[in-house]
Amino acid sequence: MRIQEVCRKTGLTKKAIYFYIDQGLITPDRNAENNYLDFSEADVDRLQIIALLRQYNVPVGAVEELFRYPSMTNFYLHRQLADLRAQLLRQLGLIRSLSTLLTELPPQYNVANLKEQVGRSTAATEADQSMLDLVCPDQDARMISIFIWSSFLNVPKSEYRLFLWGKITEQAQQELKGSLRYVARIIYALDSEQIENDARQRYHDSQAILKMQEDSYGQLRQRIMNRLRHLADDPRDQAYWTLNYEKVTLPLVRFVNGPLGDLIAEYNSEYLIYLKNMQRLAASVRRELLEGAERDLYERLIRVLNGKLDLDQYPGLISFYTFEMGLYMILPLAKQRQLLEE
């Protein structure tokens, strides 16, 4: 079809369509006879999606990545909402501060007198945050839940599963008021390729653990032990471990092994098998570290990690480092430290 019809169907201007062509977001054919652009239905569909995303102020670069990594759609939309909420919170702080200033000013006022207001805070307050949450609740809990359990969410829809998902995200939201907010910060700071690569690796690992047999049990157990030896020898991994321990690692281990695990098992019964196999692996390695032949390794880990390895209360820390922690060691250490200290 010709560009005039595409404009009518999508609501986009010719200028916008040409721009998206220049950006490589669509690649319509050219008519060999007259050299006019010839748009397909697929081009129109994509342009309509682009128009929707741009309506939500999703940057063009992010739109391009969405088409390149379509499985990251949930992540990008959640991150865009988080960005819009942050912008709105800053605006609320400015509006409140300026409104208060105007209330305090006398009717006769000169710009030179504004020097009295230098240093006045325009930062958002807790009241501004509460107003924002009332008008536009965040969806970070949903994003984190999708991210953590993505390997077990691809099941047929049902009313009961929708009910369970609501319970899962509701409980996750309570957790997010605590330390899980730092997890959201780290995830939003990553790019789609990093997250997709991690998601693929976690899916591969989860399938291996789900289908674990006696022969693969020994291989997975050895993999955990090898990773722990690496941690004992690698100062870089030790730095990430100690940095993440209180604000990322422990909250995630508590979160995954808490009551929400039962809800995920109801959502997808395979998760219960996965969880039991994972617990078996962790318990076996823990025994070797605390009571068996790897006691020296355990003592070395305690020393280099400054005691930040509570296997009595959190045996899942063993498997977390092997199968989950890679994502939280991608950002430069200084950048991650900044995110965790804000």
N, C-alpha and C positions, 0 to 999 in steps of 0.2 A: 504494500500500500504506500501511497505518497505521504510526505511529511505533513501536509495539511490535515489529512485524516488522523494521523497519529496525534497531532496537537489536540484535535477535537476529542479523541478517546482518552487521552492522558491528562488533559488540562495543562500541559506544559507548553511553553513558548518554543518557537523555532530556535531561538538563541540558546535556551536551556538544553534542548535536544542535541544541538551541535556541540555544546560544551561536553555533554556526557559521551558523545562519540569521540571527541578529542581526548577525553580521559580514558578511553578504552572500555567504558562500562557497557556499551553496546557496539556491535560491529555489523550494521546493516549492509546488505549487498548493493551493488550499483547495476542499474539496468544497462546492458551492453549496447543498446540501441541509442539511448539518449543521455546516458551517464547520470540519470537521476537516482537518488537514493531510493532503494526498494526495501521497505520495512516489513518484517514478518510478524506473525502473531506473537511469537516468542519475544521479539524485540519490544512489542507493545507491553507484554506482560512484565518484562523486566523494567521498562520505563515506569510503569505504574507502581511497581515495588520501590523503585528509586524515589519517585515522587512522595510516596508514603514515608519512607525513611527520612527524606529531607524535611518533610513536614514536622518530624520529631527532632529536627536539628542534628541528625546524625551526620558527622562530617563526611565529605566525599571520599576521603581516604579510607574511612571506616566502611563505607558502602562498598568500595572496591574489595576490601578484605572480606566482607561478608559473602560476596559472590565467590571469592576464592576459597573461603572456609565456611561453607553453609552450615556445618554442624555447630558453629560458634554463634548462631543467631541469638540464642537465649543470653549468652554472655554479653554480646554487644548491646542488646536492648536494656539489660540490667545496668550495664556500665553507663549507658546514656542517661538512664533515669537517675543514677547516682550523681552524675555530673550536673544535670539540671537541678536536682535538689540542692547541691552545693552552691550553685549560682543563685538560686532563689533564697537560700539561707543568708548569703552575703547581702543580697538586696533587702531582705527583711531587716537586717542589722542597720543598713544605711537609712532605710525609711523610718525606722523607729528612732534612730539618733537624730535625724533631721527634724522629724516631727516634734521630738522633745525640745530640741533647740529653738524651734519656732515658738513653741509654747512659752519658753522662758524669756524670749527677747522682748524688750520694750517696743512700743509701736514706732518710735523714732529711733532708727538704728542706722549706722554708717558702716560701710565695708571695712573701714580702718579698725573699727571696734572688734572685727572678727579675730583679731590677734588674741583676744581673751579666750577664744575657743580652741586655740592651737593645742593639739594633744588630746582633744576630746575623742573618746572611744566611739568607733562606729562598728565594733565587732558585734556579731550576733550573740544574744544572751540565751539562757535556758528557756526563757519565755518564747523567744523567737523559734527555737528548736521545737518546742511543744506545739506552737502554731503550725509550723511546717509539717510535723508528724500528723496533726489533725487533718490538714488539708490534703496532704500527699504522703501517705505512709511509704517508707522505703520497702523495697523488695529484695534486699540483700540476703535475707534468710532463705528466700526461695532460690536465689542464685547459688548460695553455698550448698544447699541441700541437693540441687541438681548436680552441682559439680562433684560433691563427695560420692554420691550414689549413682552417678550416671550409668555405670555398667549394669545396673539392675532396674532401670526405669523403662526400658524398651519392652513393655508388655501391653497387651490389649487394654483399651480403656473400659472402665465400668463405673457405675455410680459409686460403688463401694470404694474403688481405688481413688476416685476423686475426693471422697470423704476422708480417706486415709491421708491423701496428699495435703489436704487442708490442715489436718491435725499435725502432720510432720512440719509444715512450714510455720504453723502457729507456735509450736514448741521451739523450733529453731529460732524464731523471732525473739523469744525470751532469752535464749542463749546469746543472741547477737548483742543484747544490751551489755553483755560482759566482754570477755576477751575475744570472742569470735569476730568482733569488728576489725581486729587487726588482720585476720585471715582475709576478709573482704578487701582491705586496703592493698594487700600483696597481690591478690588475684587481679584486681582492677589495674594494677601497675604493669602487668604482663601483656605481651602481645598475643594475637590469635595463634600464630604458629607455635609459640612456646606452649600454650595451653592445649592445643590440639595434639601436639606430639606427646605431651604428658598424658592426655586422656587416652590416646591409643595404647601407650605403655601400661597404664593402669588397667585398661580393659583386658589386654593380653595377660597381665599378672592375675587379675581376678578370675579369668577363665581357667588359668593353670591351677589356681588354688581351689576353685569350685570343682574341677574334675580330678583332683588329687587322688592318686593311687599310691600303693606302697612304694613303688619304684620312684615316682616323682616326688613323694614325700621326702625321701632322703636328699634329692637334688635341691628342693626348695629349702630344706633345713640347712644344707651346706651353703646355699646362697646367702641366707641370713647371717650365718656365722662368718662368712667371708666379708660381708659388708661391715660387720662389727669390728673385724680385724682392721679393715680399712679405716674405720672411724678412729680406732685407737692410734693409728699411725699418721693420719692426715690432719695437719693443723687447720687447713681451710674448712674442712667439714666440722671440726671441733668448734671453730668460731661460729659457724652457722647454727650448730646445735645449741650452744650456750646462749646465743642471742635469741633464738626462737623458743627456748624451752618453756618459759612461763607464759608467754603471750600467744604462742601459736601451737606448739607441739602438745603440751598438756591439755589445753582446751579442746583441741581436735580429738585427741585420744579419749577424753571424757565424753565428748559429744557422740563419737561413733559407737562407743561401747556403752552408752547410756540407754534410757528407755526408748529413744528413737529407733534403735536397732530392732526392737520388737515390732514397731510399726512398719519398718522397711521389710521385715520378714513376712508380714501379712500382705504387704503390697506385692512382693515377689518372693515366693517360697524358696527359691534358689538361694536367696541371701542367707537363710538360716544354715544351709549346707556350707556355704562359703565361710560364714562366721565361725562355725564349729571347727572347720579345717584350719582356719587362721589361728584360733585359740589353741588348737593342738600343737601347731608349729611353735607358737610363742612359748607355751608351757614347756615344751621339750628343750628349747634353747635356753630358757631361763634356768632349768634344772642343771644343765651343763655349766652354766656360768656361776651359779650360786653353790652348787653341791658337787659338781663333777670335774671333768678334766680341764675345763676352761676357766677355772677359778682365777688363775693369774690374769687372763684376759679381762675378766670382770673388774678386778682390782685396778688394772691399768686404765680401764675406761672410767672408773670412778675418779681416778686421780686426774686424768687429762680433761674430764668434763666438769671438774670442780664439784663432784657429788651429784650432778644433775642427771641422775639415772635411777629413778625410784621403781625398781622392778617388783618390789613387794606389793605396792599399791597399783602400779600400772604396767603389768607385763606386756601390754600391747605396744609399749614403746619400742620393743625389739623389732616387731614387724613394721611399725610405722616408718622407721628409718630406712628399711629395705624397700618397701613398696609404695610409700606415700611422700616421703620428705623431699624427693628430687625437685618438686615444683617450688619448694620454699628455699632453694639454694640457687635459683637462677639469677635473680637480681643481684647487682653488685652489693657487697656487704654494707658499704656506706649508705647506699640508697635504702636498703632494707632496714638498717638501724634508724634512719630518719623516719620511715613509715611507722616503726614500732614505738618511736619516742614522741610522736605528735600527739 
